[in-house]
Amino acid sequence: MRIKPWAAVAAAVPLAAGCVSGPPAVPASQARPSAASGPSGASAASSGASAASGASDASGASSGVSGALAAKPPQVPAGTTAAWVVFDRQAGGGGRVVATRNAHRAFRSASVVKILLAVDYLESRATVPPADARLLKIMLRSSDDDAASTLWDRAGKGAVITRMARRLGLSDTVPPPASKPGFWGYTSLSAYDVVRVYRYLLDRAAPRVRDTILGHLRAATPCGTDGFDQYFGIPRAVPRPWAVKQGWSGFGTVPPVRCRPGSASTGAVSTGSAATGAGGTQGASISAVALRARGSGVPDLGRPVLHTTGLAGKGDRYVLAVLTAHPAGGTWSASVRRITTLTAELYRGLR
């Protein structure tokens, strides 16, 4: 395939300075390679302390990215912070990262963390009672929060994140602050680490664990149990087959329009620039949001986040993670438009 790598090489400017869109993507030929070999199952060298503060990795690029820039990278709208990593399992014989931006920049996980809860649960026991099987199913397919809270409490709250980060070699993943032990969605993670988790499932996890989790993610429902439409990003921008785990936080508890299975947004996304979807009201100023987040241990606290992650292509060729934080007070529809357009542009550039 023609590799069209995009890499961010500068550290993200702190939010207090007023820059939230992150550094521009540049050709990999100009990027400095990172210390890690790429999002694999091998343990990482960095400690993950920077993830807790929301700082970006200084290089942002994987050493697996190479080649000349062959397509214009996705345009990130002003006021939006975006990070992505795409791993092509067929590239270069053993696979490599083919697109990356702000790879180690920390985001609060929202429901993406539910994958780690499922891995920890399944690897800690040989059999699964029917009641727990139902919890895993509704948590992974429909992003049920009550099921996640049940498993989170049983697993020792933040201790599950510490265990998983150590076992899977997740350099940027840390538990929620000690002051918020019940907030599993306040786990900090990066696009880089999310891709590592999927690669662990594909390449290293026991078949029982892999097949259970990925089987549910391949059957993700159009609607979450909270009524939000979770067919944004990958499900709307990328043709099947795919397996997805989505995440959203900061949009309130009631969706603007309650999702119904027959009416979920499954149509094609516009081919226009993501910048055209930058609408939505601005609530608190960027500096006010930065002050709120600083010292909280929760990245982008006060800004809504929307994440789309998973596998795409025949034979699960691509592993993708697109993480985004949106303007404070931004609307659900505008945020969905932005991340879906970014994902569509990113995927088109891979082909």
C-alpha positions, 0 to 999 in steps of 0.5 A, spaced: 500 500 500 502 507 499 503 509 506 501 516 507 504 518 514 502 524 518 506 525 525 506 531 530 513 532 532 512 538 537 509 538 544 502 540 545 502 547 548 499 548 555 492 549 555 493 555 559 497 558 553 490 558 549 492 553 544 488 547 544 488 544 537 495 541 538 501 542 533 500 541 526 502 534 522 508 534 518 511 529 514 515 523 517 521 525 514 522 531 518 519 527 525 524 525 530 523 517 532 520 516 539 524 511 544 518 506 543 518 501 537 511 502 536 504 501 539 505 493 541 505 489 546 512 490 549 513 494 555 514 502 554 520 506 557 516 512 559 513 512 566 506 515 564 507 521 569 506 526 563 499 523 562 496 525 568 498 532 567 495 532 560 502 533 557 503 531 550 509 526 548 515 531 545 516 527 539 509 525 538 511 520 532 513 513 532 519 510 529 515 505 525 512 511 521 516 512 514 516 515 507 514 521 504 507 525 505 503 523 500 496 526 502 494 532 505 493 530 513 486 531 516 485 539 518 483 539 525 478 545 527 480 551 531 478 550 538 479 542 538 484 538 540 485 531 536 490 525 537 490 519 533 494 513 531 493 508 526 497 501 525 497 497 519 498 490 521 500 488 513 505 494 512 512 492 512 511 485 513 510 485 521 506 492 521 507 499 523 504 505 525 502 509 518 499 515 521 500 519 528 498 526 531 499 527 538 500 520 540 502 520 547 497 526 549 493 524 555 485 525 554 480 522 559 478 516 557 470 516 558 468 509 556 474 507 552 476 504 559 471 499 559 476 495 554 481 495 560 475 493 565 473 487 560 480 484 559 482 485 567 475 481 568 476 475 563 484 474 565 482 474 572 478 468 572 477 461 568 469 461 567 464 467 567 457 466 570 451 468 566 450 474 570 457 477 569 457 475 561 451 479 561 454 485 564 460 484 559 455 484 553 451 490 555 458 494 557 462 493 551 456 493 546 452 498 548 457 502 553 452 501 559 455 505 565 452 501 570 455 495 568 462 498 568 461 501 575 459 494 577 466 491 575 470 497 577 468 497 584 469 489 584 476 490 581 478 495 586 477 501 582 483 505 580 487 499 582 485 495 575 488 501 571 495 500 575 494 492 573 492 493 566 498 499 565 503 494 568 501 488 564 500 491 557 506 496 557 501 502 557 506 508 558 501 514 558 495 510 562 494 512 569 488 511 574 483 517 576 485 522 581 485 519 588 480 524 590 475 521 584 476 514 586 469 512 583 470 516 576 472 510 571 471 515 566 477 520 569 482 515 567 488 518 563 490 515 556 493 516 550 491 514 542 498 510 543 496 506 549 489 505 546 492 502 540 497 498 544 491 495 547 487 493 541 494 490 539 494 486 545 488 483 544 489 481 537 496 478 538 497 476 545 491 475 549 488 468 550 483 466 545 477 466 550 479 473 552 480 476 545 474 473 542 469 475 547 471 482 547 472 483 540 466 479 538 462 484 542 465 490 539 464 487 532 456 487 534 456 494 537 449 497 537 447 504 534 445 506 541 448 507 548 444 505 553 444 512 555 440 514 549 446 517 545 448 515 538 454 511 538 455 511 531 460 516 530 467 516 527 469 509 525 462 506 524 459 512 520 466 514 516 469 507 515 466 501 511 465 494 515 468 490 517 469 494 523 469 493 531 469 499 535 469 502 542 467 509 543 467 514 548 464 520 550 463 525 556 461 532 558 455 532 554 450 532 559 446 526 561 440 526 556 442 526 549 439 532 545 435 527 541 434 520 544 437 515 539 433 509 536 436 503 533 432 504 526 434 512 526 441 512 528 446 516 524 449 511 519 449 515 513 456 517 509 459 523 512 460 529 508 467 530 504 468 537 506 473 539 511 473 538 519 473 545 520 466 546 517 464 542 523 467 547 528 460 550 530 457 550 537 457 555 543 463 557 547 461 556 554 467 558 559 473 561 555 479 557 554 483 560 559 478 558 564 477 551 562 485 550 563 485 553 570 479 548 572 483 542 569 490 544 571 492 541 578 485 536 577 489 530 575 483 530 569 485 532 562 481 537 559 476 537 565 471 542 563 471 540 555 467 535 552 471 529 549 469 524 544 473 518 542 472 513 536 477 507 537 477 500 534 479 495 528 477 496 521 478 493 514 479 485 512 482 481 517 482 487 522 488 490 518 487 497 521 488 499 528 485 506 529 484 510 535 482 518 534 481 522 541 478 529 541 477 534 546 472 540 544 470 547 545 467 548 552 460 548 551 460 545 544 454 541 542 453 534 541 452 534 534 457 539 532 462 535 536 460 528 532 461 532 525 468 534 527 470 527 529 467 523 524 469 528 518 476 527 521 476 520 521 473 519 514 479 524 512 484 520 516 481 513 513 481 515 506 488 517 506 490 510 508 488 507 501 
